[in-house]
Amino acid sequence: MEKSLLTRLSTAWAAEDVRPAGPVAPDAIAAFERRHNVSLPRDFRVYLETLNGTQGGRDEMGNKETIAFWHLDQSDPEDVGAVRVLPFADFLIDSHRYVILLTWEPGESAPVFIHAGDGRLIRIADSFSDFVRAYIAGDEEVLHGVRASRGPSA
């Protein structure tokens, strides 16, 4: 993940008076990976080493999208069907969660899903970086897993 994207995310949060939690040490990330026998995608790791969610974490609803970005220590991997995912944010007090696919092999990127209340996984981005770009742009299709209404045809 390029640092400029994280700067844009931090700036978007600051515009809404939301502050990042602050970095997680690389050793703490490595310990998390060992404890859970997973490998975090590189772009997500850079995000954790730089921002690590918002100051309020799971309890913060300060942004315009009412999305709370969690700290690493507020999340544990979850098994959903045949895959393992890590929640990193939620919408409107857990109406749905944003999760990233976890693997045991180090990788460049991993897809991001909405984990719906009914247990479904809805793929919304090819990578965490793509999710952040969509979040900054306010892309409703990505943020809520629904196609935007085009309005009535003429």
N, C-alpha and C positions, 0 to 999 in steps of 0.2 A: 504494500500500500504506500503510495507516495505521501510524503509528509504534508504536501500542499492540500491534499484531501482532508487530512486530519485538522489542519489549520482552518479550512472552510467549515468543518463540522463544529469545531470549538467556537468559531465566530458566529455560526448560526445559533448555537446554544447561548452565547453571551448576549445576543440580540434579544433573547427572551429571559434574560437574567438567570440563566442556568449555567452552573460551573462544572467543569470536569472533576472527577474524584481524585485524579492524580495517578501517576504511573505505578504499575506493578513491576517489581524487580524481576529480571529474567530468571533468577534462581527460583522465585516463587512460582513463576509460570511453569518452569521445568518440574518442580515438585508436584504441581497440580496434574501435569501430564502423567507423571510416574504413578501417582496415587490412583488415578482413574484409568490408567493404561490406554491413553489416547494421545493423539497428536493434533495440536491446534493449527489451523491454516495460518500461513505466514502473515497475511494481511490482518487477520484478527489478532495475532500475537503483537504486531506493531501497534495496533490500536490499544491493546492492554498496556503495553510498555509506555504509551504516551498519554492516553486519556482515562481508560478504565471506567467507562460509564460516567454518570453524573454524580455530583456530590451526594445527593439524596438517594441515589441508587433506586432500588425497587420502590421506595416510598415517595419518589419525586414525580410530580405530574405537572411540572412547570412549563413544559413546552406547548406550543400551539397544537401539536398533534396528539397531546396527552399520551405520549409514549415515554415510559420510564426505562432508562438505560441502566442496567444492573452492573454492579462491581463483580469481578471474578469470584470473590469469596462469597457472593450471594447466590451462586449457581452451582448446580451439580449436573453431570450428564444424566440423560434420561433415555431409556429404551422405548422407541415408538415403533411397534411392529418389528421389522427386521433390521432397523437402523438405530444408531445411537446419535443423539443430538445434544447440543448444549444451548439452553435458553440464555439469551443475552439482553433481552428487553421484553416489555409487554405493553399492550395497548389497553388503556382505560381499566386499570386495576385488574389485570389478568383476563380481560375479555378474550384476548388471544395473545399468544407468545410468539416472539421471533426467535428462531433457533437456527443454529448452524450445524451442518453435518460433521460428525467426528469420524476419524479413521484411526487406524493404528499405524499407518504409514505417513511419514511427513509429506506434505503436499503444498502446492502453490496456492490453491484456492479450493473452496468447497461451497456448495450451494447453500442458500438461506431459504428457510421455509417459514410459513405461518403454521403454528401448531394450534389448530382450531379447538374449541371447547369440546367438540365431539370426537376428538382424537385424530382427525385427518391432518395430513401434512400437505400444505399447498405451496408448491415451489414458486418463489417470488423473485429470486435473484440468483445469478450464476456464482456470485462471490460476495463476501462481506463488503468489499470495496464497491461493488455495484449496488448493494443495499444502501450504503452510506450516500452514494451519489443520488439515488432515488429519494432518500429521506430528505436531503438538502433541497431537492427540487420539488418536494411535496407531491410526489407521484402516488396518487391514490391507489392505482392498480397494484403497486408494490406494497404500499403501506397497509392496505386492507384486503388485498387479494381479490379485488373486484374490478371489473372493467368499467372505465368511466362511461357515463351516459353520453351519447352523441346527440341526444335531442331528437325531436321529430324530423322526419325527412320531408323535404319540400315537394 
